Amino acid sequence: EGDLGHLSTIFNHMTGELSKQRQELVRANSQLDARRRFIEATLSGISAGVLGLDHDGVVTLANRSATKLLGLPETALLGQHLAVALPEFGPALADAEAETRRERTNGEATRAVEGRERAFALQVTRERSGEIDYGFVLTFDDKGIAMRHADLREATRKAAEDTPRPL
């Protein structure tokens, strides 16, 4: 009764609110974890190299294809500024940083990988929401492999067109 009863009611209400907020946080964390696993699975299944960069140009993410195409371990990329880890890719990031109107810029770079010169097609996408700049996503592919895939698709399409169809 009185002040003690009032304090008890307020305390019980507060603990109920804290419990509800905790449940909401656990649910939100589970959703974020599921999204993270989905994104990781998606990135591991694509053949293009993907690098996530923070707003300063530091590599924060590298998919399996990126390390394979570059012939580098993930540890040589993560935490490094792109221009330091991959000097050949630095100009593409500089172009994207200088671009104020477009969200996406394209470029090319040549890099020695395992003793062979490789030409890469690059695309840098700026990730932002309003005034908040989250960073960049750099996708790249070996132009030689991409051209061979395009040639194979074209040859398959041509063979399909040239194959006689039963009546």
C-alpha positions as semicolon CSV with decimal commas, in nm:
position;residue;x (nm);y (nm);z (nm)
1;E;0,000;0,000;0,000
2;G;0,100;0,361;-0,041
3;D;0,443;0,459;-0,168
4;L;0,584;0,107;-0,143
5;G;0,296;-0,036;-0,346
6;H;0,334;0,239;-0,606
7;L;0,710;0,175;-0,627
8;S;0,645;-0,198;-0,664
9;T;0,398;-0,136;-0,949
10;I;0,645;0,090;-1,130
11;F;0,927;-0,164;-1,079
12;N;0,713;-0,450;-1,215
13;H;0,613;-0,238;-1,516
14;M;0,978;-0,148;-1,579
15;T;1,095;-0,512;-1,560
16;G;0,812;-0,609;-1,798
17;E;0,924;-0,342;-2,046
18;L;1,288;-0,456;-2,016
19;S;1,183;-0,816;-2,081
20;K;0,983;-0,712;-2,388
21;Q;1,275;-0,505;-2,522
22;R;1,513;-0,795;-2,465
23;Q;1,286;-1,029;-2,664
24;E;1,271;-0,774;-2,947
25;L;1,651;-0,744;-2,948
26;V;1,693;-1,124;-2,955
27;R;1,445;-1,146;-3,245
28;A;1,621;-0,863;-3,435
29;N;1,960;-1,028;-3,375
30;S;1,826;-1,359;-3,509
31;Q;1,700;-1,184;-3,821
32;L;2,035;-1,012;-3,873
33;D;2,218;-1,341;-3,825
34;A;1,992;-1,512;-4,083
35;R;2,051;-1,227;-4,330
36;R;2,428;-1,245;-4,272
37;R;2,429;-1,620;-4,341
38;F;2,219;-1,566;-4,656
39;I;2,453;-1,293;-4,782
40;E;2,761;-1,506;-4,710
41;A;2,609;-1,803;-4,892
42;T;2,515;-1,581;-5,186
43;L;2,861;-1,425;-5,207
44;S;3,034;-1,763;-5,189
45;G;2,823;-1,891;-5,479
46;I;2,904;-1,624;-5,737
47;S;3,205;-1,636;-5,965
48;A;3,280;-1,262;-5,955
49;G;3,512;-1,125;-5,692
50;V;3,341;-0,903;-5,437
51;L;3,515;-0,671;-5,193
52;G;3,331;-0,464;-4,933
53;L;3,501;-0,135;-4,849
54;D;3,419;0,107;-4,569
55;H;3,378;0,479;-4,638
56;D;3,756;0,525;-4,607
57;G;3,832;0,258;-4,871
58;V;3,946;-0,009;-4,624
59;V;3,859;-0,368;-4,723
60;T;3,610;-0,513;-4,475
61;L;3,486;-0,815;-4,671
62;A;3,622;-1,044;-4,942
63;N;3,432;-1,333;-5,093
64;R;3,598;-1,664;-5,185
65;S;3,603;-1,578;-5,556
66;A;3,791;-1,254;-5,484
67;T;4,073;-1,436;-5,307
68;K;4,084;-1,701;-5,580
69;L;4,087;-1,453;-5,871
70;L;4,355;-1,240;-5,702
71;G;4,564;-1,531;-5,578
72;L;4,573;-1,373;-5,231
73;P;4,465;-1,495;-4,890
74;E;4,180;-1,307;-4,724
75;T;4,422;-1,187;-4,455
76;A;4,621;-0,992;-4,718
77;L;4,306;-0,791;-4,800
78;L;4,105;-0,741;-4,482
79;G;4,187;-0,426;-4,288
80;Q;4,400;-0,285;-4,571
81;H;4,316;0,022;-4,777
82;L;4,232;-0,091;-5,131
83;A;4,510;0,122;-5,282
84;V;4,762;-0,054;-5,055
85;A;4,630;-0,410;-5,089
86;L;4,559;-0,380;-5,463
87;P;4,733;-0,071;-5,605
88;E;4,605;-0,157;-5,955
89;F;4,243;-0,126;-5,832
90;G;4,306;0,203;-5,647
91;P;4,224;0,433;-5,944
92;A;3,878;0,274;-5,981
93;L;3,803;0,357;-5,616
94;A;3,937;0,711;-5,662
95;D;3,704;0,757;-5,961
96;A;3,408;0,633;-5,754
97;E;3,500;0,863;-5,464
98;A;3,522;1,163;-5,701
99;E;3,189;1,082;-5,867
100;T;2,907;1,266;-5,693
101;R;2,613;1,198;-5,924
102;R;2,642;0,831;-6,014
103;E;2,621;0,546;-5,768
104;R;2,819;0,310;-5,992
105;T;3,143;0,349;-6,187
106;N;3,324;0,104;-6,413
107;G;3,691;0,054;-6,478
108;E;3,961;-0,188;-6,578
109;A;4,286;-0,298;-6,421
110;T;4,569;-0,533;-6,505
111;R;4,738;-0,729;-6,229
112;A;4,996;-1,007;-6,215
113;V;4,846;-1,315;-6,053
114;E;5,063;-1,621;-6,001
115;G;5,312;-1,498;-6,260
116;R;5,052;-1,418;-6,531
117;E;4,909;-1,081;-6,630
118;R;4,533;-1,076;-6,587
119;A;4,292;-0,809;-6,705
120;F;3,999;-0,737;-6,474
121;A;3,672;-0,558;-6,538
122;L;3,583;-0,356;-6,228
123;Q;3,263;-0,203;-6,100
124;V;3,252;0,015;-5,789
125;T;2,914;0,083;-5,631
126;R;2,874;0,350;-5,366
127;E;2,655;0,241;-5,074
128;R;2,476;0,534;-4,915
129;S;2,145;0,634;-4,770
130;G;2,069;1,003;-4,787
131;E;2,365;1,184;-4,635
132;I;2,511;0,870;-4,473
133;D;2,797;0,716;-4,671
134;Y;2,841;0,348;-4,583
135;G;3,125;0,274;-4,823
136;F;3,166;0,084;-5,147
137;V;3,121;-0,258;-5,302
138;L;3,384;-0,348;-5,561
139;T;3,295;-0,633;-5,796
140;F;3,543;-0,762;-6,049
141;D;3,593;-1,046;-6,291
142;D;3,878;-1,177;-6,500
143;K;3,806;-1,041;-6,848
144;G;3,966;-1,346;-7,012
145;I;3,741;-1,588;-6,825
146;A;3,435;-1,368;-6,884
147;M;3,513;-1,357;-7,256
148;R;3,553;-1,737;-7,269
149;H;3,215;-1,776;-7,095
150;A;3,055;-1,533;-7,341
151;D;3,213;-1,722;-7,633
152;L;3,083;-2,052;-7,493
153;R;2,730;-1,910;-7,455
154;E;2,741;-1,776;-7,810
155;A;2,867;-2,108;-7,946
156;T;2,594;-2,295;-7,757
157;R;2,327;-2,056;-7,888
158;K;2,460;-2,088;-8,245
159;A;2,473;-2,468;-8,221
160;A;2,114;-2,471;-8,096
161;E;2,005;-2,256;-8,390
162;D;2,191;-2,477;-8,639
163;T;2,052;-2,804;-8,500
164;P;1,770;-2,935;-8,721
165;R;1,440;-2,960;-8,537
166;P;1,218;-3,264;-8,578
167;L;0,892;-3,201;-8,761
